[in-house]
Amino acid sequence: MMGRLLEKRWVCILLSVLLAISFWVYVRAAVDPDGTTNIHNVRVEATGTNVLTSQGLAVAEISPQVVELEVEGPTSARTNLLRNRSGLYVRVDVSSCVEGENTLRWREVWPENINPDDLTAQRSTVTVKVEKLYTKTFDIQFQLEGKVASDYQMGTPAIEPEKVVISGPVDQVNQVDKVMAVLRKAELSERFAGDLELIPVDKQGGALTDLELTLSAETAYVVVPVVKTKEVKLTINLLPGGGATEDNAERKIEPETIVVSGSEADLEGLEEISLGSISLSDVVGPNTFTRPITLDPSLTNESGLTEAVVKVTVEGLDTEAFAVTNIRTSPPPDGYTVDVVTQSVLVTVRGPAEDLANIDASQIRIVANLSGVTTEGNQLVPAHVYLDGTSTVGVIGEYTISVNMSR
């Protein structure tokens, strides 16, 4: 009795399985039928090129570069393939090719989420042309795809390695005009250091991405210095003298400004660069002075100008000349005697007209310093002019006297 029940149970299970398979086959045929789909423009990729390179060979051409793939399988699998066709390509192994033309059968490579057991493809052949390997060395050049931010300046990039060797068929290598390390940045406002992809380009600047070329390095390490720039005003300090003050003087500096560069911290608060001082006692008429432009070592003069020309003019004051006979010298060096040859010097005094009217030549004295004079004979020595008894007028110009030194 029990055996008959067990036999009936196994029979039921077997029947259920057969019915399920039959139903699945029916549903598959009715709902997800098999069919054929032609997919156009499937790219062809080569593998095994490193083997050719080791033999001094290179792939010059693959024809055609895209093929039509005829795929058979259920509707759902073919639909899924079309949805993910960007990951579909065919591959040819060129490792066994010889110089000349080779006919190779491709093998399809399915996208990752496609089950290869669900689909079959009709395979055909492509022609692979192989030539001797040609090499050429190029300097690596830097290119910024973007711009340097306002008020910043890019320095000279440092590139390592400096050169790259390109290998491939001679006609393809000869299409390369230069090799660029390209930094893609909308606005460059800080120092860059890092690896950049190397891109061969033609004479028109177009990237050569579809050629069978091999580069000795795929990237280069590039350091691009970037500094902040600033336009800074040049200034000159005018010292009172010769009866004039800043209120009586006009100045013009050429250039008025220069552009300097440095770190943001070094440029912060830098509003002007001083050229030093000019005493108004040295300004007789419209006088021109040349002053060096000197910067702190932390800054760089990007304008390249090392000197500035300063023109100073005193206005609104009168001048008057006085014949001065009060001429003296300091004691000469030990062992020397001095005779003053000059008996009278015409000294120019500047100031308001009403104050000049009150000046007398007796208020002016001339003193020559002989402490460093050791040459014998007649000679001119610089002298300082003093004007006593007034502060509203002053002596202008430089003066010398003639003396005779003897031992």
C-alpha positions in Angstrom: 0.0 0.0 0.0 2.7 2.4 1.0 4.8 1.6 -2.1 2.0 2.4 -4.4 1.6 5.8 -2.7 5.3 6.6 -3.1 5.1 5.5 -6.8 2.1 7.8 -7.4 4.0 10.7 -5.7 7.1 10.4 -7.9 4.9 10.1 -10.9 3.1 13.4 -9.9 6.5 15.2 -9.4 7.7 14.0 -12.7 4.6 15.1 -14.5 4.8 18.5 -12.8 8.3 19.0 -14.0 7.5 18.0 -17.5 4.4 20.3 -17.5 6.5 23.2 -16.2 9.2 22.7 -18.9 6.5 22.5 -21.5 4.8 25.7 -20.2 8.2 27.5 -20.1 8.9 26.5 -23.7 5.5 27.6 -24.7 5.7 31.0 -23.0 9.3 31.5 -24.3 8.1 30.8 -27.8 4.9 32.9 -27.5 6.0 35.8 -25.4 9.9 36.0 -26.0 10.4 34.5 -29.4 13.8 34.1 -31.0 14.8 36.4 -33.8 17.7 38.2 -35.6 18.9 41.8 -35.1 21.5 43.5 -37.2 23.7 46.0 -35.3 25.6 48.6 -37.4 28.8 50.4 -36.7 30.3 48.0 -34.2 33.9 49.1 -33.6 36.8 46.8 -34.2 39.6 46.7 -31.6 43.0 45.1 -31.8 44.7 43.0 -29.1 48.3 41.6 -29.1 49.9 44.8 -30.5 52.6 44.5 -27.8 53.7 41.3 -29.4 54.1 43.1 -32.8 56.0 45.9 -31.1 58.5 43.5 -29.7 59.1 42.2 -33.3 59.6 45.8 -34.6 56.2 45.8 -36.3 53.0 47.9 -36.0 49.4 47.9 -37.1 49.1 50.4 -39.9 45.4 49.9 -40.8 42.4 47.8 -39.9 39.8 47.6 -42.6 36.9 48.0 -42.0 37.1 49.9 -38.7 33.5 49.2 -37.9 31.4 46.2 -38.8 27.8 45.0 -38.9 27.0 42.4 -36.4 24.1 39.9 -37.0 22.9 38.7 -33.6 20.4 35.8 -32.9 18.5 35.2 -29.7 15.3 35.9 -27.7 13.7 39.3 -28.1 14.4 40.3 -24.5 18.1 39.5 -24.8 18.4 41.4 -28.1 16.5 44.4 -26.7 18.8 44.4 -23.7 21.8 44.3 -26.0 20.6 47.3 -28.0 20.1 49.2 -24.8 23.7 48.6 -23.8 25.3 48.6 -27.3 27.9 51.2 -26.2 29.8 48.3 -24.5 29.6 46.0 -27.5 32.7 45.7 -29.8 34.6 43.0 -31.7 38.2 42.1 -31.1 40.9 40.8 -33.4 44.1 39.2 -32.2 47.0 40.6 -34.2 49.8 38.9 -32.3 50.4 36.3 -35.0 50.3 38.9 -37.9 53.3 39.3 -40.3 54.4 42.3 -42.3 51.8 43.0 -45.1 48.1 42.3 -45.2 46.5 39.7 -42.8 42.9 38.4 -42.8 41.6 37.8 -39.3 38.3 36.6 -37.9 36.9 38.7 -35.2 35.4 37.6 -31.9 32.6 39.6 -30.3 32.9 41.1 -26.8 29.5 41.5 -25.1 28.6 44.2 -22.6 29.1 43.3 -18.9 25.4 42.8 -18.2 24.7 40.6 -21.2 24.6 36.8 -20.8 26.6 35.4 -23.8 24.7 32.1 -23.6 21.5 33.9 -24.6 22.9 35.2 -27.9 24.9 34.1 -30.9 26.6 36.2 -33.6 27.6 35.6 -37.1 31.4 36.2 -37.4 33.3 37.5 -40.4 36.8 38.8 -41.1 38.7 42.1 -41.3 42.0 43.0 -43.0 44.9 44.1 -40.9 47.8 45.8 -42.6 51.1 45.5 -40.7 54.2 47.6 -41.3 57.7 48.0 -39.8 57.7 50.0 -36.6 58.8 53.7 -36.9 59.8 55.9 -33.9 60.2 59.6 -33.5 61.1 61.7 -30.4 59.1 64.8 -29.5 59.5 67.6 -26.9 56.5 67.6 -24.5 54.8 71.0 -24.6 52.3 72.4 -22.0 48.9 73.7 -23.0 46.3 75.3 -20.7 42.8 74.6 -21.9 41.2 77.6 -20.1 42.7 80.9 -19.0 44.8 82.4 -16.2 42.6 84.2 -13.7 42.6 87.9 -13.6 45.4 89.5 -11.5 47.4 86.2 -11.7 50.3 85.2 -13.8 51.5 81.8 -15.0 55.2 81.0 -14.9 57.2 78.6 -17.0 56.0 75.0 -16.5 58.4 72.3 -15.5 57.7 69.0 -17.3 59.1 65.5 -16.4 59.9 63.7 -18.7 60.8 66.5 -21.1 60.6 64.2 -24.2 58.4 61.3 -25.4 59.1 58.6 -28.0 56.2 57.8 -30.4 56.2 54.5 -32.2 53.9 53.3 -35.0 53.5 53.1 -38.8 55.6 55.7 -40.5 52.7 57.5 -42.2 50.8 57.7 -38.8 53.8 58.9 -36.8 54.5 61.6 -39.5 51.0 63.0 -38.8 52.1 64.0 -35.3 53.2 67.7 -35.2 53.7 67.9 -31.4 52.8 66.3 -28.1 50.9 68.3 -25.6 50.4 67.9 -21.9 47.0 69.5 -21.5 45.7 71.0 -18.3 41.9 71.6 -18.4 41.0 74.3 -16.0 38.5 77.1 -16.6 40.5 79.6 -14.5 44.0 79.0 -13.2 44.6 80.9 -9.9 47.0 78.7 -8.0 50.1 76.5 -8.5 49.4 73.2 -10.2 51.4 70.0 -9.8 50.3 66.6 -11.1 50.2 64.1 -13.9 48.7 65.2 -17.2 47.7 63.0 -20.2 50.0 63.3 -23.2 48.1 64.0 -26.5 49.6 63.8 -29.9 48.2 66.6 -32.2 48.5 67.4 -35.9 49.6 70.7 -37.5 46.1 72.1 -37.1 46.1 71.4 -33.4 43.6 68.5 -33.6 44.1 65.5 -31.3 45.2 62.3 -33.0 43.2 59.8 -31.1 42.3 57.2 -33.7 45.8 56.2 -34.8 47.7 53.0 -33.9 50.5 54.9 -32.0 52.4 53.9 -28.9 53.9 56.5 -26.5 56.9 55.8 -24.3 55.0 57.6 -21.5 51.2 58.1 -21.3 51.5 61.0 -18.8 54.0 63.6 -17.7 54.4 65.2 -14.3 53.9 69.0 -14.7 54.5 71.8 -12.2 52.9 75.1 -13.2 53.9 78.1 -11.0 51.2 80.7 -10.6 51.7 84.1 -8.8 49.5 87.0 -8.0 50.2 90.2 -9.9 49.5 93.8 -8.9 49.9 97.2 -10.4 51.7 99.4 -7.9 52.3 103.2 -7.9 55.8 104.7 -7.8 56.4 107.6 -5.4 59.2 110.0 -4.6 59.7 111.9 -1.3 60.5 115.6 -1.7 62.6 117.1 1.1 62.2 120.8 1.9 65.2 122.9 0.8 66.3 125.9 -1.1 63.3 127.9 0.3 60.8 125.4 -1.2 58.5 122.7 0.3 56.3 120.1 -1.3 53.6 122.7 -1.6 55.8 124.6 -4.1 56.8 121.6 -6.1 55.3 119.5 -8.9 56.6 116.1 -9.7 56.1 113.7 -12.6 57.3 110.1 -12.5 57.7 107.9 -15.7 56.5 105.2 -15.5 53.8 106.1 -12.9 53.3 102.4 -12.1 54.8 99.0 -12.6 53.4 95.5 -12.3 54.9 93.3 -9.7 54.3 89.6 -8.8 54.6 87.6 -5.6 52.5 85.6 -3.1 49.2 87.0 -2.0 50.7 87.5 1.5 53.7 89.5 0.1 51.4 91.7 -2.1 48.8 92.3 0.6 49.1 96.0 1.8 51.6 96.9 -0.9 50.2 100.1 -2.4 53.3 102.0 -3.5 57.0 101.7 -4.1 59.3 104.5 -3.0 62.1 105.7 -5.2 63.7 107.5 -2.3 64.1 111.3 -1.6 65.1 114.4 -3.6 66.1 117.6 -1.8 64.4 120.6 -3.3 67.6 122.5 -2.7 69.0 120.5 -5.7 66.1 121.6 -7.9 67.1 124.8 -9.7 64.7 124.8 -12.6 62.7 121.9 -14.1 65.2 119.1 -13.1 65.2 115.5 -14.1 66.5 112.8 -11.8 67.0 109.0 -12.6 66.2 106.7 -9.7 66.6 102.8 -9.6 63.4 100.8 -9.0 64.4 98.5 -6.2 62.0 95.8 -4.9 62.0 93.5 -1.9 63.6 90.1 -2.8 60.2 88.4 -2.3 58.7 90.3 -5.3 59.4 90.3 -9.0 59.3 93.3 -11.3 57.2 91.9 -14.2 57.3 95.2 -16.1 61.1 94.7 -16.6 61.8 98.4 -16.0 64.8 99.0 -13.7 64.8 102.8 -13.6 62.3 105.6 -13.3 62.7 109.2 -14.5 61.5 111.9 -12.0 60.9 115.4 -13.2 60.6 118.0 -10.5 59.6 121.7 -10.9 59.4 124.4 -8.3 56.8 127.1 -8.9 55.5 130.3 -7.3 58.9 131.4 -5.9 61.5 133.9 -7.0 65.3 133.7 -7.1 68.1 136.2 -6.6 71.9 135.9 -7.0 74.3 137.2 -4.4 78.1 137.7 -4.8 79.5 136.0 -1.7 83.0 136.7 -0.6 82.8 135.0 2.9 84.7 131.9 1.8 86.4 129.5 4.2 87.8 126.0 4.4 88.0 123.4 7.1 91.6 122.6 8.4 93.6 120.7 5.7 95.1 117.3 6.5 98.2 117.2 8.6 101.3 118.4 6.7 99.3 120.3 4.1 98.7 124.1 3.7 95.9 125.6 1.6 95.5 128.9 -0.2 91.9 129.8 -1.3 92.1 130.9 -4.9 88.4 131.8 -5.4 87.6 135.2 -4.0 83.9 135.5 -4.9 81.0 133.0 -5.7 77.7 133.9 -7.2 75.1 132.1 -5.0 71.4 131.7 -6.0 68.8 132.1 -3.3 65.1 131.1 -3.7 62.0 132.1 -1.8 59.1 134.5 -1.7 59.9 137.8 -3.3 59.1 139.8 -0.1 61.6 137.6 1.9 64.3 137.7 -0.7 64.2 141.6 -0.5 65.4 141.3 3.2 68.4 139.1 2.4 72.0 140.5 2.3 75.1 138.8 1.0 76.7 139.1 4.4 74.3 136.4 5.7 75.8 133.9 3.3 79.0 132.0 4.0 80.8 129.2 2.0 82.7 126.4 3.6 84.8 123.8 1.8 85.7 120.6 3.6 89.3 119.6 2.9 89.6 116.6 5.3 89.9 114.2 2.4 91.9 116.3 -0.1 95.5 115.1 -0.4 96.4 116.1 -3.9 98.8 118.9 -4.3 98.3 121.9 -6.6 95.3 123.9 -7.8 92.0 122.0 -7.8 88.2 122.5 -7.4 86.6 121.2 -4.2 82.9 121.0 -3.4 81.7 123.6 -0.9 78.6 123.9 1.3 76.7 127.2 1.3 75.1 128.4 4.6 72.4 131.1 4.8 72.0 132.5 8.3 69.2 134.5 9.9 66.2 133.2 7.9 64.1 130.1 7.4 61.8 131.2 4.6 64.4 131.3 1.8 67.2 128.9 0.9 70.2 128.3 -1.3 69.8 126.3 -4.4 72.4 124.5 -6.6 75.8 123.0 -6.0 79.0 125.0 -5.6 82.8 124.5 -5.7 85.8 126.7 -5.0 89.3 126.6 -6.2 92.1 126.0 -3.7 95.9 125.4 -3.9 97.1 122.6 -1.8 100.8 122.3 -0.9 103.1 120.5 1.6 
